[in-house]
Amino acid sequence: MGLYEAKKEIGDAVRARLDERGLSYQDVSDSVNGLSASEISRITCAEDYSLNSLATLLTALDLKLEFKEKAQ
């Protein structure tokens, strides 16, 4: 899996959680200090974003990023 695919998988999981909770990017941005709707969009669209923004968003959505060994 390349970088784009990994970021897309993260973005898809975030988007699914937003849909599940009926939240817009702006809803989350309004409730989380320092996280803009455009930064959330960058995460869900697999564009460049900071790890701090990702961690903040995952915390706000009660999600956890897990790492596992890559299959050979």
Backbone as CSV, one residue per row, in Angstrom:
resi,resn,N_x,N_y,N_z,CA_x,CA_y,CA_z,C_x,C_y,C_z
1,MET,0.845,-1.173,0.000,0.000,0.000,0.000,0.890,1.235,0.000
2,GLY,0.629,2.130,-0.918,1.388,3.369,-0.994,0.824,4.443,-0.084
3,LEU,1.483,5.570,-0.054,1.076,6.672,0.810,-0.329,7.152,0.469
4,TYR,-0.613,7.342,-0.822,-1.943,7.824,-1.207,-3.027,6.862,-0.739
5,GLU,-2.809,5.577,-0.934,-3.815,4.587,-0.542,-4.043,4.596,0.971
6,ALA,-2.965,4.744,1.727,-3.089,4.800,3.191,-3.878,6.043,3.611
7,LYS,-3.564,7.178,3.000,-4.285,8.406,3.326,-5.740,8.321,2.889
8,LYS,-5.996,7.654,1.772,-7.371,7.486,1.306,-8.158,6.617,2.280
9,GLU,-7.536,5.568,2.794,-8.196,4.700,3.763,-8.557,5.482,5.036
10,ILE,-7.651,6.324,5.488,-7.921,7.171,6.653,-9.072,8.126,6.339
11,GLY,-8.990,8.774,5.194,-10.038,9.717,4.792,-11.396,9.060,4.687
12,ASP,-11.433,7.858,4.140,-12.700,7.125,4.016,-13.285,6.801,5.387
13,ALA,-12.416,6.417,6.336,-12.883,6.096,7.693,-13.426,7.346,8.382
14,VAL,-12.754,8.467,8.207,-13.222,9.724,8.796,-14.556,10.126,8.183
15,ARG,-14.652,10.060,6.868,-15.892,10.423,6.184,-17.047,9.533,6.630
16,ALA,-16.779,8.243,6.786,-17.820,7.312,7.236,-18.302,7.681,8.640
17,ARG,-17.370,8.062,9.521,-17.763,8.446,10.886,-18.584,9.737,10.863
18,LEU,-18.180,10.686,10.032,-18.943,11.927,9.907,-20.365,11.631,9.430
19,ASP,-20.482,10.781,8.415,-21.802,10.404,7.897,-22.621,9.689,8.955
20,GLU,-21.975,8.775,9.672,-22.643,7.999,10.720,-23.228,8.922,11.795
21,ARG,-22.516,9.978,12.105,-22.955,10.912,13.148,-23.742,12.102,12.603
22,GLY,-23.889,12.152,11.282,-24.631,13.248,10.672,-23.950,14.598,10.831
23,LEU,-22.625,14.595,10.799,-21.849,15.813,11.005,-21.248,16.329,9.705
24,SER,-21.204,17.630,9.582,-20.496,18.255,8.459,-19.091,18.634,8.917
25,TYR,-18.245,18.989,7.965,-16.905,19.458,8.309,-17.012,20.677,9.223
26,GLN,-17.961,21.562,8.894,-18.127,22.782,9.676,-18.600,22.481,11.093
27,ASP,-19.484,21.492,11.250,-19.933,21.101,12.599,-18.745,20.729,13.475
28,VAL,-17.859,19.913,12.933,-16.700,19.456,13.696,-15.747,20.630,13.941
29,SER,-15.503,21.417,12.916,-14.611,22.562,13.044,-15.104,23.523,14.125
30,ASP,-16.397,23.738,14.181,-16.968,24.645,15.183,-16.791,24.120,16.603
31,SER,-16.708,22.811,16.740,-16.614,22.232,18.090,-15.185,21.900,18.518
32,VAL,-14.233,22.019,17.599,-12.836,21.679,17.908,-11.959,22.901,17.660
33,ASN,-11.344,23.380,18.706,-10.478,24.544,18.605,-9.246,24.236,17.744
34,GLY,-9.002,25.085,16.743,-7.788,24.956,15.949,-7.866,24.005,14.769
35,LEU,-9.058,23.519,14.444,-9.205,22.604,13.308,-10.235,23.191,12.343
36,SER,-9.780,23.581,11.171,-10.667,24.222,10.199,-11.396,23.188,9.345
37,ALA,-12.497,23.619,8.775,-13.246,22.755,7.865,-12.392,22.387,6.658
38,SER,-11.544,23.307,6.198,-10.692,23.001,5.041,-9.642,21.955,5.392
39,GLU,-9.147,21.956,6.633,-8.187,20.931,7.053,-8.872,19.562,7.113
40,ILE,-10.101,19.518,7.577,-10.856,18.262,7.599,-11.061,17.769,6.173
41,SER,-11.346,18.674,5.265,-11.498,18.308,3.860,-10.207,17.721,3.302
42,ARG,-9.068,18.319,3.649,-7.783,17.776,3.176,-7.581,16.346,3.674
43,ILE,-7.993,16.078,4.896,-7.859,14.722,5.443,-8.760,13.745,4.695
44,THR,-10.010,14.120,4.490,-10.942,13.194,3.833,-10.651,13.024,2.347
45,CYS,-9.940,13.980,1.753,-9.602,13.897,0.322,-8.192,13.372,0.073
46,ALA,-7.534,12.884,1.132,-6.198,12.290,1.029,-5.160,13.279,0.506
47,GLU,-5.334,14.561,0.872,-4.350,15.576,0.514,-3.354,15.717,1.666
48,ASP,-2.434,16.656,1.555,-1.443,16.861,2.611,-2.091,17.480,3.842
49,TYR,-1.745,16.955,5.010,-2.231,17.484,6.280,-1.234,17.113,7.369
50,SER,-1.351,17.796,8.497,-0.413,17.533,9.586,-0.905,16.375,10.456
51,LEU,0.029,15.705,11.086,-0.337,14.637,12.020,-1.106,15.202,13.203
52,ASN,-0.778,16.426,13.600,-1.507,17.062,14.693,-2.980,17.244,14.329
53,SER,-3.253,17.693,13.101,-4.647,17.844,12.653,-5.358,16.506,12.627
54,LEU,-4.675,15.483,12.130,-5.278,14.155,12.086,-5.585,13.662,13.495
55,ALA,-4.637,13.793,14.406,-4.851,13.339,15.783,-5.997,14.092,16.443
56,THR,-6.083,15.385,16.205,-7.168,16.195,16.770,-8.513,15.727,16.242
57,LEU,-8.584,15.495,14.938,-9.839,15.054,14.331,-10.233,13.661,14.817
58,LEU,-9.287,12.744,14.858,-9.595,11.390,15.331,-10.101,11.411,16.765
59,THR,-9.503,12.228,17.600,-9.946,12.351,18.985,-11.380,12.892,19.044
60,ALA,-11.656,13.911,18.249,-12.997,14.507,18.233,-14.067,13.515,17.772
61,LEU,-13.668,12.586,16.907,-14.627,11.612,16.365,-14.573,10.263,17.085
62,ASP,-13.822,10.201,18.170,-13.672,8.953,18.936,-13.162,7.811,18.066
63,LEU,-12.170,8.119,17.241,-11.522,7.120,16.397,-10.078,6.944,16.852
64,LYS,-9.511,5.796,16.527,-8.136,5.492,16.896,-7.422,4.938,15.670
65,LEU,-6.209,5.408,15.443,-5.384,4.922,14.350,-4.533,3.768,14.892
66,GLU,-4.613,2.639,14.242,-3.828,1.479,14.682,-2.856,1.077,13.575
67,PHE,-1.712,0.604,14.006,-0.687,0.139,13.078,-0.566,-1.367,13.190
68,LYS,-0.367,-2.012,12.052,-0.111,-3.449,12.076,0.929,-3.764,11.018
69,GLU,1.577,-4.870,11.206,2.630,-5.276,10.291,2.059,-5.499,8.898
70,LYS,2.805,-5.028,7.918,2.391,-5.176,6.532,2.521,-6.649,6.126
71,ALA,1.534,-7.155,5.413,1.578,-8.536,4.933,2.682,-8.647,3.883
72,GLN,3.396,-9.755,3.940,4.498,-9.985,3.007,4.010,-10.505,1.686
